[in-house]
Amino acid sequence: MIDINCDMGETPEDIYGGAQEALLAYVTSINVACGGHAGDERSMRTTVEQALRHKVSVGAHPSYVDIANFGRTELNLPSEQISQDVFRQVCALAAIHRPSHVKPHGALYNQAARDARVAQAIAEGVARWSKNVVLMGLAGSLSLEVYQSAGFRTLAEAFADRRYEADGSLRSRKLPGALIEDPQQAAAQAVEIARSGKAQSICIHGDTPGAVNIARAVREALSR
């Protein structure tokens, strides 16, 4: 079965209020915010404990260090700073639980998809911790090529709850219709992705409105 992943450990009310754990019933892997755009030691530890209870694979979700903008604003940082920030965030999660994979977040993820310098900086940052980990990137993007060239195993990812542009990039969240909030539409897109074979993992964002209903619909549709 195709992997269903979700970004977690980002919002205190979800982490400690039950919504996050409800999502864990429908996913097979998670990406844990580790201090760049959200998250701290307590939230990471709680999220890992919840994931392990549900036998869900745990990965790191590093980003630009930009809590004010939730890591969703593109920054023009030197490669060394990107590498160091990624390294520190992965290490922060690894001190609690060894991640099976690393998935960059937000603007860092999207820039890496089209900018080899940014993707290489991410790879170098992760490599300072370990190369024995899977790096996740946008299906069909430049980032996967860079990660593979750097010696990493990779996982191609697509999104059930995001709309795409004609060139295969994700529609900017600043534009209307960037999110798919209808569970059946998200499920249909997930099935289309799975049938195409272009991705090995499908993401559902934990902060998408109605995320639990979306995750349930996607899981049921893929199971059928």
C-alpha positions as CSV (number, residue, x, y, z in Angstrom):
1,M,0.0,0.0,0.0
2,I,1.2,3.5,-0.8
3,D,2.5,5.5,2.2
4,I,0.1,8.2,3.6
5,N,2.1,10.9,5.4
6,C,1.1,13.9,7.5
7,D,3.0,16.9,8.9
8,M,2.5,17.0,12.7
9,G,3.7,18.6,15.9
10,E,2.9,22.0,14.6
11,T,-0.1,23.3,16.5
12,P,-0.4,23.0,20.3
13,E,-4.2,22.7,20.3
14,D,-4.0,19.8,17.8
15,I,-1.0,18.1,19.6
16,Y,-2.6,18.2,23.1
17,G,-6.3,18.4,22.2
18,G,-6.8,15.1,20.5
19,A,-7.0,16.1,16.8
20,Q,-3.5,15.0,16.0
21,E,-4.0,11.6,17.6
22,A,-7.2,11.2,15.6
23,L,-5.3,11.7,12.4
24,L,-2.8,9.0,13.3
25,A,-5.4,6.3,12.8
26,Y,-5.4,7.0,9.1
27,V,-1.7,7.7,8.2
28,T,1.3,5.5,7.9
29,S,4.1,8.0,8.5
30,I,4.5,11.5,10.0
31,N,6.8,14.4,9.6
32,V,7.5,16.1,13.0
33,A,8.2,19.8,13.2
34,C,11.5,20.2,15.0
35,G,11.8,23.9,15.9
36,G,12.2,25.8,12.7
37,H,8.6,26.7,11.8
38,A,7.0,25.1,14.9
39,G,7.7,22.7,17.6
40,D,9.8,22.3,20.7
41,E,11.1,19.4,22.8
42,R,7.8,18.8,24.5
43,S,5.8,18.8,21.3
44,M,8.3,16.6,19.6
45,R,8.3,14.1,22.5
46,T,4.5,14.0,22.7
47,T,4.1,13.6,18.9
48,V,6.6,10.8,18.8
49,E,4.9,9.0,21.7
50,Q,1.5,9.3,19.9
51,A,3.0,8.0,16.7
52,L,4.6,5.0,18.3
53,R,1.3,4.1,20.0
54,H,-0.2,3.9,16.5
55,K,2.8,2.1,15.0
56,V,3.4,5.0,12.6
57,S,6.8,5.8,11.0
58,V,8.4,9.0,12.3
59,G,10.4,11.5,10.2
60,A,11.9,14.9,10.7
61,H,10.3,18.0,9.2
62,P,13.0,20.8,9.2
63,S,12.3,24.2,7.7
64,Y,13.6,27.7,7.5
65,V,14.0,29.1,11.0
66,D,11.0,31.4,10.7
67,I,8.3,30.7,13.3
68,A,6.6,34.1,12.6
69,N,5.8,33.0,9.0
70,F,5.4,29.3,9.8
71,G,8.3,28.6,7.4
72,R,6.2,29.4,4.4
73,T,8.1,32.5,3.3
74,E,10.9,32.0,0.8
75,L,14.2,33.2,2.1
76,N,17.5,33.8,0.3
77,L,20.0,32.3,2.8
78,P,23.6,31.1,2.2
79,S,23.9,27.4,1.7
80,E,25.9,27.0,4.9
81,Q,23.2,28.5,7.0
82,I,20.6,26.2,5.4
83,S,22.7,23.2,6.0
84,Q,23.4,24.1,9.6
85,D,19.7,24.9,10.3
86,V,18.6,21.6,8.8
87,F,21.3,19.7,10.7
88,R,20.3,21.2,14.1
89,Q,16.6,20.5,13.6
90,V,17.2,16.9,12.5
91,C,19.5,16.4,15.5
92,A,16.8,17.9,17.8
93,L,14.3,15.2,16.8
94,A,17.0,12.4,16.7
95,A,17.7,13.2,20.4
96,I,14.2,11.9,21.1
97,H,13.7,9.3,18.4
98,R,15.7,8.4,15.3
99,P,13.9,9.6,12.2
100,S,13.3,7.1,9.4
101,H,13.1,10.0,6.8
102,V,13.5,13.7,6.4
103,K,11.0,15.9,4.6
104,P,11.7,19.7,4.3
105,H,8.8,22.0,5.1
106,G,7.1,24.8,3.3
107,A,9.1,27.3,1.4
108,L,12.3,25.3,1.9
109,Y,10.7,22.3,0.3
110,N,9.3,24.3,-2.6
111,Q,12.6,26.1,-3.3
112,A,14.5,22.8,-3.2
113,A,12.1,21.4,-5.8
114,R,13.4,23.9,-8.4
115,D,16.8,25.2,-7.0
116,A,19.6,22.7,-7.0
117,R,21.7,24.9,-4.6
118,V,19.0,24.8,-1.9
119,A,18.4,21.0,-2.4
120,Q,22.2,20.4,-2.1
121,A,22.3,22.5,1.1
122,I,19.5,20.4,2.6
123,A,21.3,17.2,1.6
124,E,24.5,18.4,3.2
125,G,22.8,19.3,6.4
126,V,21.1,15.9,6.7
127,A,24.4,14.1,5.8
128,R,26.1,15.8,8.8
129,W,23.8,13.7,10.9
130,S,23.5,10.6,8.7
131,K,23.1,9.4,5.2
132,N,21.3,6.3,6.3
133,V,17.9,8.0,6.1
134,V,15.3,8.6,3.3
135,L,15.0,12.1,1.9
136,M,11.5,13.0,0.7
137,G,10.8,15.5,-2.1
138,L,8.2,16.6,-4.6
139,A,7.5,13.9,-7.2
140,G,9.2,14.7,-10.5
141,S,11.2,17.6,-9.1
142,L,14.9,18.5,-9.2
143,S,15.2,18.0,-5.5
144,L,15.0,14.2,-5.8
145,E,17.7,14.1,-8.4
146,V,20.0,16.2,-6.2
147,Y,19.3,14.0,-3.1
148,Q,20.0,10.8,-5.1
149,S,23.2,12.3,-6.5
150,A,24.3,13.1,-2.9
151,G,23.9,9.4,-2.0
152,F,20.5,9.3,-0.3
153,R,17.6,7.0,-0.8
154,T,14.6,9.1,-1.8
155,L,10.8,9.0,-1.6
156,A,8.7,10.9,-4.2
157,E,5.8,12.7,-2.7
158,A,2.5,14.0,-4.0
159,F,-0.4,15.8,-2.2
160,A,-4.0,14.8,-1.7
161,D,-5.1,18.2,-0.3
162,R,-3.2,20.6,-2.6
163,R,-3.8,21.8,-6.1
164,Y,-1.1,21.7,-8.7
165,E,-0.1,24.1,-11.5
166,A,0.3,22.8,-15.1
167,D,4.1,22.5,-14.6
168,G,3.6,20.1,-11.7
169,S,4.5,22.6,-9.0
170,L,2.2,23.2,-6.0
171,R,-0.2,26.1,-6.3
172,S,0.9,28.9,-4.0
173,R,-1.1,29.1,-0.8
174,K,-1.5,32.8,-1.5
175,L,-3.8,32.0,-4.4
176,P,-7.4,30.9,-4.2
177,G,-8.1,27.3,-4.4
178,A,-4.7,26.2,-3.3
179,L,-6.2,23.8,-0.7
180,I,-8.6,20.9,-1.4
181,E,-10.9,20.8,1.6
182,D,-13.5,18.4,0.2
183,P,-12.7,14.9,1.5
184,Q,-14.1,13.2,-1.7
185,Q,-12.1,15.5,-4.0
186,A,-8.9,14.8,-2.0
187,A,-9.6,11.1,-2.1
188,A,-10.1,11.1,-5.8
189,Q,-6.9,13.0,-6.3
190,A,-5.1,10.5,-4.0
191,V,-6.4,7.6,-6.1
192,E,-5.3,9.3,-9.3
193,I,-1.8,9.8,-7.8
194,A,-1.6,6.2,-6.7
195,R,-2.7,4.9,-10.1
196,S,-0.2,7.1,-12.0
197,G,2.7,5.6,-10.1
198,K,4.5,8.9,-9.9
199,A,4.7,9.0,-6.1
200,Q,5.4,6.5,-3.3
201,S,3.9,8.8,-0.6
202,I,0.8,10.9,-0.4
203,C,0.6,13.8,2.0
204,I,-2.3,15.2,4.0
205,H,-1.6,18.4,5.9
206,G,-2.7,18.3,9.5
207,D,-3.6,22.0,9.4
208,T,-6.0,21.7,6.4
209,P,-9.5,22.3,7.6
210,G,-11.3,19.0,8.1
211,A,-8.0,17.1,8.0
212,V,-9.3,14.0,9.9
213,N,-12.2,13.6,7.5
214,I,-9.9,14.0,4.5
215,A,-7.5,11.5,5.9
216,R,-10.3,9.0,6.5
217,A,-11.6,9.4,3.0
218,V,-8.2,9.1,1.4
219,R,-7.3,6.0,3.4
220,E,-10.6,4.3,2.6
221,A,-10.3,5.2,-1.1
222,L,-6.8,3.9,-1.4
223,S,-7.7,0.7,0.5
224,R,-10.5,0.0,-1.9
